Amino acid sequence: MIIVLRPNSSQAEIDHVLDRIKELGLKPHLSQGEHRTIIGVIGDENKLQAEPLQAIPGVEQVLPIMKPFKLASREFNKADTVVAVGKVKVGGGSLAMIAGPCAVESREVLNEIAGHVKKAGANILRGGAFKPRTSPYSFQGLGEEGLKILRDVGARHDMPVVTEVMDPRQLPLVEKYADMLQIGARNMQNFDLLKEIGQSKKPVLLKRGMSATVKDMLMSAEYILSEGNPNLVLCERGVRSFEDSTRNMLDMSAVPNVKGLSHLPIVVDPSHATGRPDLIPSMAWAAVAAGADGVHVEVHSCPEKALSDGPQALLPKRFEELMDRLRRIAEVMGKSLS
């Protein structure tokens, strides 16, 4: 960390800053120029996170050298993290192909969709039992009954399952049935939920918020990691913009950006990003070409009858075509389905 002092700082103010740094068990390195005085701080910057150093008289600016997301940073772990979801590996060259309907509607519908996506090459089944909806009058999910259906259908097709947790009070129930816990875009900065999820042993899928920066997403990841859960997968799902021809704007640069900043695996959700079935395959292929560790796609056998997000769901046949080409792209990128 570097502390820049004001040009007119008195010697007493400089000494006070030096003493405060030493009290924290850190080593200050004073550099006094003709116009500026700079103090370099050597040691564990974590000790300074809660210290309002900029409030000290004479301090003009505090510049951290370490990134604020320490546990999520590439500096903390040079090697790529690989997360196991059941028998499926995510990261390190192994792709997670997450597919299924937006919501669990019935055992029959989910079983049919699961059969299609498993045959096409998906290795993780998704489906929402609790649905965060814009309108309070929209379908909110089947709750525990939906979780039971998801668990049973996943077991029948030998696929681990992922579903969303919306509230800390739901966590024990969802943990009972799910192999992976999803934090949706609306809850990316629900810090109480992040802390509770961080104490779970289950793998986590953390979706980027609709107005969140990459740094915001990594700071949310830090909450989970700091509570002791290292099994975290990030998900780019588009952000809000002025463009209105798609549901959101898919930030494909987030994939190599995250790869440079963090060791955590990242998957891409082109369904929520575009909201358009005609664009989903191209964006899925582009995601793997950009270095993503997987793709998250909504699939429904009869989208017009879907109780949630039907307009953005791919038909099973289209998903099969998506997977055929994706395998070829993955091979070029040196990745494979686990």
FIMIFI-147936 format. One record per residue (C-alpha): residue number from 0; x, y, z. Coordinates in Angstrom, 1 decimal, padded with zeros to 4 digits, m for minus. Each point is the difference from the previous one (the first is absolute). Example, Ala and Ser with C-alpha at 12.3 -4.5 7.8 and 13.67 -1.06 7.14 Angstrom:
FIMIFI-147936
{0,{012.3,m004.5,007.8}} {1,{001.4,003.4,m000.7}} 
//
This chain:
FIMIFI-147936
{0,{000.0,000.0,000.0}} {1,{001.2,003.5,m000.7}} {2,{m001.1,003.0,002.1}} {3,{000.3,003.4,m001.7}} {4,{000.2,003.0,002.4}} {5,{m001.1,003.5,m000.7}} {6,{002.7,002.4,m001.2}} {7,{m000.4,002.2,003.1}} {8,{000.0,m002.9,002.5}} {9,{001.8,000.8,003.2}} {10,{002.7,m002.2,001.5}} {11,{m002.3,m000.8,002.9}} {12,{m002.7,m001.3,m002.5}} {13,{002.7,m002.1,m001.8}} {14,{001.2,m001.4,003.3}} {15,{m003.6,m000.8,001.0}} {16,{m000.6,m002.0,m003.2}} {17,{003.3,m001.9,000.5}} {18,{m000.9,m000.8,003.6}} {19,{m003.5,m001.3,m001.0}} {20,{001.5,m002.3,m002.6}} {21,{002.5,m001.4,002.5}} {22,{m002.8,m000.6,002.5}} {23,{m001.6,m002.3,m002.5}} {24,{003.2,m002.1,m000.2}} {25,{000.9,001.3,m003.5}} {26,{003.2,001.6,m001.2}} {27,{m000.2,003.5,m001.5}} {28,{002.5,001.2,m002.6}} {29,{000.2,003.8,m000.2}} {30,{000.9,001.9,m003.2}} {31,{000.1,003.8,000.2}} {32,{000.4,001.8,m003.3}} {33,{000.0,003.7,m000.7}} {34,{m003.7,000.2,m000.5}} {35,{m001.4,m003.2,001.3}} {36,{000.4,m002.4,003.0}} {37,{m000.9,m003.6,m000.6}} {38,{m000.1,m002.9,002.5}} {39,{000.2,m003.5,m001.3}} {40,{m001.5,m002.6,002.3}} {41,{001.6,m003.5,000.1}} {42,{m001.9,m002.9,001.5}} {43,{m003.4,m001.6,000.0}} {44,{m002.4,002.5,m001.5}} {45,{m002.9,m001.9,001.5}} {46,{000.8,001.8,003.3}} {47,{m000.8,003.3,m001.7}} {48,{m003.4,m000.9,m001.5}} {49,{m002.0,001.3,003.0}} {50,{002.3,003.0,000.6}} {51,{m001.3,003.4,m001.2}} {52,{003.5,001.2,m000.9}} {53,{m001.3,002.7,m002.3}} {54,{m001.6,001.6,003.0}} {55,{003.3,000.6,001.7}} {56,{001.0,003.7,m000.2}} {57,{002.6,000.6,m002.7}} {58,{m001.0,m003.0,m002.1}} {59,{m001.1,000.8,m003.6}} {60,{m000.3,m003.4,m001.6}} {61,{000.3,m003.7,000.9}} {62,{000.9,m002.3,m002.9}} {63,{m000.3,m003.8,000.6}} {64,{002.5,m002.0,m002.0}} {65,{m001.7,m003.3,000.7}} {66,{m003.5,m000.6,m001.6}} {67,{m002.9,000.3,002.4}} {68,{m001.1,m003.5,m001.0}} {69,{002.9,m001.9,001.5}} {70,{m001.1,m003.6,000.2}} {71,{m001.6,000.2,m003.4}} {72,{003.0,001.6,m001.6}} {73,{002.5,m001.6,m002.4}} {74,{002.8,001.2,002.4}} {75,{m001.5,m002.2,002.7}} {76,{m000.1,m003.1,m002.2}} {77,{002.0,m000.1,m003.2}} {78,{m001.6,m003.4,m001.0}} {79,{m003.6,m000.2,m001.4}} {80,{m002.5,m001.2,002.6}} {81,{m001.9,m003.2,m001.0}} {82,{m003.4,m000.4,001.7}} {83,{m001.6,m003.4,000.2}} {84,{m003.8,m000.2,m000.3}} {85,{m000.8,m003.6,000.7}} {86,{002.1,m001.9,m002.6}} {87,{000.2,003.1,m002.3}} {88,{003.1,002.2,000.1}} {89,{m000.2,003.7,m000.8}} {90,{003.3,001.8,m001.0}} {91,{003.4,m001.2,m000.8}} {92,{m001.0,m001.0,m003.6}} {93,{m003.3,m001.7,001.1}} {94,{m003.2,001.6,m001.2}} {95,{m003.3,000.2,001.9}} {96,{m002.9,m000.3,m002.4}} {97,{m002.9,001.2,002.2}} {98,{m003.5,m000.4,m001.6}} {99,{m003.6,m000.4,000.9}} {100,{m003.2,002.1,000.4}} {101,{m000.1,003.3,001.8}} {102,{m002.4,m001.5,002.6}} {103,{m001.0,m003.5,001.2}} {104,{m003.6,m000.2,m001.2}} {105,{m000.8,m003.7,000.4}} {106,{001.8,m003.4,000.2}} {107,{m001.1,m000.9,m003.5}} {108,{001.2,003.2,m001.7}} {109,{003.3,000.0,001.8}} {110,{000.7,m003.6,m000.7}} {111,{m000.7,000.5,m003.7}} {112,{002.3,003.0,m000.2}} {113,{002.7,m001.7,002.1}} {114,{000.0,m003.0,m002.4}} {115,{000.5,002.3,m003.0}} {116,{002.8,002.1,001.5}} {117,{001.9,m003.0,001.4}} {118,{m000.1,m001.7,m003.4}} {119,{001.3,003.2,m001.6}} {120,{003.0,000.2,002.4}} {121,{m001.1,002.1,002.9}} {122,{001.6,m001.1,003.3}} {123,{m001.8,002.1,002.6}} {124,{m003.8,000.4,000.3}} {125,{m001.5,003.3,001.0}} {126,{m003.5,001.0,001.1}} {127,{m001.4,002.6,002.4}} {128,{m002.1,m001.0,003.0}} {129,{m000.1,003.5,001.3}} {130,{m000.3,002.7,m002.6}} {131,{000.7,003.7,000.4}} {132,{m002.5,001.7,m002.3}} {133,{m000.5,003.6,m000.9}} {134,{m003.7,m000.3,000.5}} {135,{m001.5,m001.4,003.3}} {136,{m002.7,m001.6,m002.1}} {137,{002.4,m002.1,m002.1}} {138,{000.8,m003.7,000.7}} {139,{002.2,m000.1,003.0}} {140,{001.1,m003.6,m000.1}} {141,{m001.1,m003.3,001.7}} {142,{002.2,000.4,003.0}} {143,{001.0,m003.3,001.8}} {144,{m002.1,m002.1,m002.4}} {145,{002.0,001.5,m002.9}} {146,{003.3,m000.8,001.8}} {147,{m001.1,m003.6,000.5}} {148,{m000.9,m000.3,m003.7}} {149,{003.3,001.5,m001.0}} {150,{001.9,m002.4,002.2}} {151,{m001.8,m003.1,m001.2}} {152,{000.2,000.9,m003.7}} {153,{003.7,000.9,000.3}} {154,{000.7,m003.4,001.7}} {155,{m002.0,m001.8,m002.7}} {156,{002.2,001.5,m002.8}} {157,{003.2,m000.1,002.1}} {158,{000.4,003.8,m000.1}} {159,{000.9,002.2,003.0}} {160,{m002.5,002.9,000.4}} {161,{000.2,003.7,000.6}} {162,{m002.8,002.3,001.3}} {163,{m000.3,003.5,001.4}} {164,{000.1,001.0,003.7}} {165,{m001.8,003.3,000.5}} {166,{000.0,000.4,003.8}} {167,{002.3,m001.2,002.8}} {168,{m003.0,m001.7,001.6}} {169,{m000.3,m002.3,m003.1}} {170,{003.6,m001.2,000.1}} {171,{m000.4,m003.1,002.2}} {172,{m003.0,m001.2,m002.1}} {173,{001.8,000.6,m003.4}} {174,{003.2,m001.6,001.3}} {175,{m001.9,m003.1,000.8}} {176,{m000.9,m000.5,m003.7}} {177,{002.5,001.9,m002.2}} {178,{003.5,m000.8,m001.1}} {179,{000.8,003.6,m000.8}} {180,{m001.5,003.2,001.4}} {181,{m000.8,002.9,m002.3}} {182,{000.1,003.6,001.0}} {183,{m002.1,002.0,m002.5}} {184,{000.9,003.4,m001.5}} {185,{m002.5,001.8,002.3}} {186,{001.7,m001.5,003.0}} {187,{003.7,000.5,m001.0}} {188,{000.4,002.7,002.6}} {189,{m002.3,m001.5,002.7}} {190,{002.9,m000.2,002.4}} {191,{m001.8,m001.9,002.8}} {192,{m000.9,m002.7,m002.5}} {193,{003.6,000.0,m001.3}} {194,{001.3,m000.5,003.5}} {195,{m002.4,m002.9,000.6}} {196,{000.9,m001.6,m003.3}} {197,{003.7,000.4,000.8}} {198,{m000.5,m002.3,003.1}} {199,{m001.5,m002.7,m002.2}} {200,{002.1,m002.8,m001.4}} {201,{m002.0,m000.1,m003.2}} {202,{001.4,001.3,m003.3}} {203,{m001.4,003.5,m000.9}} {204,{m000.9,001.6,m003.3}} {205,{000.1,003.8,000.5}} {206,{m001.7,002.0,m002.8}} {207,{001.1,003.5,m000.8}} {208,{m002.4,002.7,001.0}} {209,{m001.9,001.9,m002.7}} {210,{001.8,003.3,000.7}} {211,{003.2,m001.5,001.6}} {212,{003.6,000.5,m001.2}} {213,{002.4,m002.9,m000.2}} {214,{001.6,001.4,003.2}} {215,{m003.4,000.0,001.7}} {216,{m000.5,m003.7,m000.9}} {217,{003.5,m000.9,001.3}} {218,{m000.7,001.9,003.3}} {219,{m003.2,m002.1,000.4}} {220,{002.1,m003.1,m000.7}} {221,{002.3,001.2,002.8}} {222,{m002.8,m000.1,002.5}} {223,{m000.6,m003.7,m000.8}} {224,{003.7,m000.9,000.0}} {225,{000.7,001.9,003.2}} {226,{m002.6,m002.1,001.8}} {227,{001.9,m003.2,m000.9}} {228,{m001.7,m001.3,m003.1}} {229,{002.6,m000.3,m002.9}} {230,{m002.4,m001.8,m002.4}} {231,{m001.1,003.0,m002.0}} {232,{m000.9,000.4,m003.7}} {233,{m000.7,003.5,m001.5}} {234,{m002.7,000.6,m002.6}} {235,{m000.1,002.8,m002.6}} {236,{m003.7,000.5,m000.9}} {237,{m000.1,003.4,m001.6}} {238,{m000.4,003.5,001.5}} {239,{m002.4,002.9,m000.5}} {240,{000.7,002.4,m002.9}} {241,{m001.9,002.4,m002.3}} {242,{m000.3,m002.8,m002.6}} {243,{m003.6,m001.2,m000.2}} {244,{000.2,m002.7,m002.7}} {245,{001.3,m002.5,002.5}} {246,{m001.1,m000.7,003.6}} {247,{003.4,001.1,001.3}} {248,{003.5,000.7,m001.4}} {249,{002.3,m003.1,000.1}} {250,{003.4,001.2,001.1}} {251,{002.2,m002.6,m001.7}} {252,{003.1,001.9,001.1}} {253,{m000.8,m001.0,003.6}} {254,{001.2,m003.5,m000.7}} {255,{003.7,000.8,m000.8}} {256,{m000.2,002.9,002.4}} {257,{m001.0,m002.3,002.9}} {258,{002.6,m002.5,m001.2}} {259,{002.7,002.6,000.3}} {260,{m001.2,001.3,003.4}} {261,{m001.1,m003.2,001.7}} {262,{000.7,m003.7,000.3}} {263,{m003.7,m000.8,000.2}} {264,{m001.8,m001.8,m002.9}} {265,{m002.6,002.0,m001.9}} {266,{m002.9,m001.2,m002.1}} {267,{m002.3,002.0,m002.3}} {268,{m003.8,000.2,m000.1}} {269,{m001.0,001.1,m003.5}} {270,{m003.7,m000.7,000.7}} {271,{m000.5,002.8,002.6}} {272,{002.6,002.2,m001.8}} {273,{m001.8,000.1,m003.3}} {274,{m003.5,m001.2,000.7}} {275,{m000.1,m001.2,m003.6}} {276,{000.2,m003.6,m001.1}} {277,{001.4,001.0,m003.4}} {278,{003.0,001.6,001.7}} {279,{000.7,m002.6,002.7}} {280,{001.9,m002.5,m002.1}} {281,{002.4,002.6,m001.4}} {282,{000.7,001.5,003.4}} {283,{000.5,m003.5,001.6}} {284,{002.6,m000.8,m002.7}} {285,{001.7,003.4,000.5}} {286,{000.1,m000.5,003.7}} {287,{002.0,m003.2,m000.3}} {288,{002.2,001.6,m002.6}} {289,{000.7,002.9,002.4}} {290,{001.2,m002.5,002.7}} {291,{m003.1,m000.6,002.1}} {292,{m000.2,m003.2,002.1}} {293,{m003.5,m000.8,m001.0}} {294,{m003.4,001.2,m001.2}} {295,{m003.3,000.4,001.7}} {296,{m003.0,m000.4,m002.3}} {297,{m003.8,m000.2,000.6}} {298,{m001.7,m002.7,m002.0}} {299,{m003.7,m000.9,m000.1}} {300,{m001.9,m002.5,m002.2}} {301,{m002.9,002.3,m000.4}} {302,{001.1,003.6,000.7}} {303,{m003.5,001.5,m000.6}} {304,{m001.3,m001.9,002.9}} {305,{002.9,000.7,002.4}} {306,{m001.0,001.6,003.3}} {307,{003.2,002.1,000.0}} {308,{002.2,001.6,m002.7}} {309,{m001.4,m002.1,m002.8}} {310,{000.9,002.5,m002.7}} {311,{003.7,m000.4,000.6}} {312,{000.1,m003.8,000.3}} {313,{001.5,m002.1,m002.8}} {314,{m001.8,m003.0,m001.4}} {315,{001.8,m003.3,000.7}} {316,{000.9,m000.5,m003.7}} {317,{001.6,003.5,m000.1}} {318,{001.9,m000.8,003.2}} {319,{001.3,m003.2,m001.6}} {320,{001.3,002.0,m003.0}} {321,{001.6,002.5,002.3}} {322,{001.8,m002.8,001.8}} {323,{001.3,m001.6,m003.2}} {324,{001.9,003.1,m001.0}} {325,{001.0,000.9,003.5}} {326,{001.9,m003.3,000.3}} {327,{002.0,000.9,m003.1}} {328,{000.8,003.4,001.4}} {329,{000.9,m001.5,003.4}} {330,{002.4,m002.3,m001.7}} {331,{001.8,002.9,m001.7}} {332,{000.2,001.8,003.4}} {333,{001.4,m003.1,001.7}} {334,{m003.1,m000.6,002.2}} {335,{m002.3,m002.9,000.4}} {336,{m003.2,m001.1,001.7}} {337,{000.7,m001.6,003.3}} 
//
